Amino acid sequence: MKKIITASLLSVSVIFASSLKEDATNAGLKAIPDSQSALLKLIDNPKNPITKAKTKLGKKLYFDPRLSKSGLISCNTCHNLGEGGDDGLEAAVGHKWRVNPHHLNSPTVYNAVFNNRQFWDGRSPDLEDQAQGPIQASPEMAATKQHVADTVNSIPAYVKEFKKAYGKDVKITFEKITDTIGLFERTLVTPSAFDKFMNGCPSAMTPAQKEGLKTFIQVGCASCHNGVGVGGGMNIINATAEYKYMNVGDFKGDANGMVRVPTLRNITQTAPYFHNGMVKTLKGAIKEMARIQLGTDLSDKQTASIEEFLKSLEGKKPHMKMPLLPASSDTTPASDLN
């Protein structure tokens, strides 16, 4: 009799999981493919296909502070791959230790390849284009195109690696350098328990996480946080009420008041929240988002349930070992702290 009851409970659990997976799919949620070939097809750039040589080079450039004016700031400074892919600050701190003048929070670079647009206002179409912005922005890395190109071209080991990655006739321009950084960023994908569940493993998520997913869908969170990125598209801010910290910083979205929806992948590791980093806890972010976007005052039980689901989006990060950067030469531009 015990075996029969156990089998019956297992059958009910599988049926519930199958129904929940169907509900998630109908709500627009998608998994990171478990097939490497399918994933590569999803993240690759046909104009600049991913290769091991390019990825290895892009990783070094991502970690190299010599691309900044001061020689102190790298892409990894604000998008720390050892943490959540961000910096853990309310607003980014850049050249001369200046806080971002718009009080903008650094978004995570993990899974950013799944965003439809880049930057909070969506002004950039892809990671390659996005990589050009922070390097040149005066409150961030504060470099010029010429400084970046001159720095890389002055380092013999970098020149050799570019030739290996792109061919002996490659011209190492600022755009080629940022394209290579963006290509590396395309590989920063973190499959999670949610993906295993959606790819056919009912036991990958805990019962509490499954119940949280159900709540997430029922209250309407998936209307904006969907797709493979569980976010990443553009949507209007303050849909039903005004964000209580809207006056911190001057960011109001794009010309139409649209803001890029943050990915919820690894959201447990990317506090503080919202575009200006003013919400410190995940519970607070869930409640505030429901209030201003859905017109709903979530109960503590609903909030806790959704938070449990979000834990299933904690992904397995790529093995990350700090790269050894090549030596400068006598012609490498000097750092400038001014």
Buried (B, 14 or more C-beta within 10 A) or exposed (E): EEEEEEEEEEEEBEEBBEEBBEBBEEBBBBBBBBEEEEBBEBBBBEEBEBEEBBBBBBBBBBBBBBBBBBBBBBBBBBBBBEBBBBBBBBBBBBBEEBBBEBBBBBBBBBBBBBBBBBBBBBEBEBBBBBBBBBBBBEBBBBBEBEBBBBBBBBBEEBBEBBBBBBEEEEEBBBBBBBBBBBBBBBBBBBBBBBBBBBBEEBEBBBEBBBBBBBBBBBBBBBBBBBBBBBBBBBBEBBEEEEBEBBEBBEBBBBEEEBBBBBBBBBBBBBBBBBBBBBBEEBBBBBBBBBBBBBEBEBEEEBBBBBBBBBBBBBBEBEEEEEBEBBEBEEEBBEEEEE
